[in-house]
Amino acid sequence: MEYTSKIESDILVLALSGNLIGEEIGASLLEEVSNALLKGVKLCAIDISNVKYINSSGIGVLITMLTKFRNQDGEICIVNPSEHVKKLLIITKLNAIFNIENKMADAMSKLKS
């Protein structure tokens, strides 16, 4: 798993690719989130269009990220999940907890509103 990170319009934009299965990348992602929050960034868009598989550890990372942002009155939006990941979010009922958008532009405007 790999990811890129940037802050754009006061929104942390993460682009993930590969398999989100927790491992060492989970700690790195959470550190990225903590650093953004320390800088006053309270919104996050996570592009998971290139994530093919998520296991329970990966779901745990997403939930931890969401919790960190919401504890600071922030929010997360998941962008463009694959069909497989979409089904997983529905089965686990996480689609009711996370904001999910098909396009980054839609996610950015939703987070800013």
C-alpha positions as CSV (number, residue, x, y, z in Angstrom):
1,M,0.0,0.0,0.0
2,E,1.1,3.5,-0.8
3,Y,-0.3,6.9,-0.3
4,T,0.2,10.6,-1.1
5,S,-0.7,13.5,1.1
6,K,-1.2,17.2,0.5
7,I,-3.1,20.0,2.1
8,E,-5.3,21.9,-0.4
9,S,-7.7,24.7,0.6
10,D,-7.3,23.7,4.3
11,I,-8.3,20.1,3.5
12,L,-6.0,17.1,4.0
13,V,-6.1,15.2,0.7
14,L,-5.0,11.6,0.9
15,A,-4.8,9.3,-2.1
16,L,-4.4,5.7,-1.2
17,S,-3.5,2.8,-3.6
18,G,-3.0,-0.9,-3.1
19,N,-4.6,-2.9,-0.3
20,L,-5.6,-1.2,2.9
21,I,-4.8,-3.9,5.4
22,G,-3.5,-2.0,8.3
23,E,0.1,-3.1,8.5
24,E,2.8,-0.4,8.9
25,I,1.0,2.0,6.6
26,G,-1.8,2.4,9.2
27,A,0.4,4.0,11.7
28,S,1.9,6.3,9.0
29,L,-1.6,7.4,7.9
30,L,-2.6,8.1,11.5
31,E,0.6,10.2,12.0
32,E,-0.3,12.2,8.9
33,V,-3.7,12.9,10.3
34,S,-2.3,13.9,13.7
35,N,0.2,16.3,12.0
36,A,-2.6,17.9,9.9
37,L,-4.8,18.3,13.0
38,L,-1.8,20.0,14.8
39,K,-1.7,22.5,11.9
40,G,-5.4,23.3,12.4
41,V,-6.6,21.2,9.4
42,K,-9.9,19.7,10.4
43,L,-11.2,18.3,7.1
44,C,-10.0,15.3,5.1
45,A,-10.8,13.8,1.7
46,I,-9.5,10.3,1.2
47,D,-9.3,9.1,-2.4
48,I,-9.6,5.3,-2.3
49,S,-10.3,4.8,-6.0
50,N,-7.1,2.8,-6.3
51,V,-7.7,0.7,-3.2
52,K,-8.7,-2.8,-4.3
53,Y,-9.1,-4.5,-0.9
54,I,-9.7,-3.5,2.7
55,N,-9.6,-5.9,5.6
56,S,-10.7,-5.3,9.2
57,S,-7.5,-3.6,10.2
58,G,-7.9,-1.2,7.2
59,I,-11.4,-0.4,8.3
60,G,-10.1,0.2,11.8
61,V,-7.6,2.7,10.4
62,L,-10.4,4.6,8.6
63,I,-12.6,4.6,11.7
64,T,-9.7,5.9,13.8
65,M,-9.0,8.6,11.3
66,L,-12.7,9.6,11.4
67,T,-12.7,9.6,15.2
68,K,-9.6,11.8,15.3
69,F,-11.1,14.4,13.0
70,R,-14.6,14.4,14.6
71,N,-13.0,14.8,18.0
72,Q,-11.7,18.1,16.7
73,D,-15.0,19.1,15.2
74,G,-13.7,18.0,11.8
75,E,-15.0,15.6,9.1
76,I,-13.8,13.0,6.5
77,C,-15.1,12.3,3.1
78,I,-14.2,9.0,1.3
79,V,-13.9,9.6,-2.4
80,N,-14.6,7.2,-5.3
81,P,-14.5,3.7,-3.7
82,S,-14.4,0.8,-6.0
83,E,-17.5,-1.5,-6.3
84,H,-15.9,-4.0,-4.0
85,V,-15.0,-1.4,-1.4
86,K,-18.5,0.2,-1.7
87,K,-20.1,-3.2,-1.0
88,L,-17.9,-3.7,2.0
89,L,-18.9,-0.2,3.4
90,I,-22.6,-1.1,2.9
91,I,-22.3,-4.6,4.5
92,T,-20.5,-3.1,7.5
93,K,-23.0,-0.2,7.6
94,L,-20.1,2.2,7.5
95,N,-21.7,4.0,4.5
96,A,-24.1,5.5,7.1
97,I,-21.1,6.8,9.2
98,F,-18.8,8.1,6.4
99,N,-19.5,10.8,3.9
100,I,-18.9,9.2,0.5
101,E,-18.6,11.0,-2.8
102,N,-17.8,9.8,-6.3
103,K,-15.6,12.8,-7.3
104,M,-12.9,14.8,-5.5
105,A,-14.5,18.1,-6.4
106,D,-17.8,17.0,-4.8
107,A,-16.0,15.9,-1.7
108,M,-14.1,19.2,-1.4
109,S,-17.3,21.2,-1.7
110,K,-19.2,19.0,0.7
111,L,-16.4,19.3,3.3
112,K,-16.4,23.1,2.9
113,S,-20.1,23.5,3.3
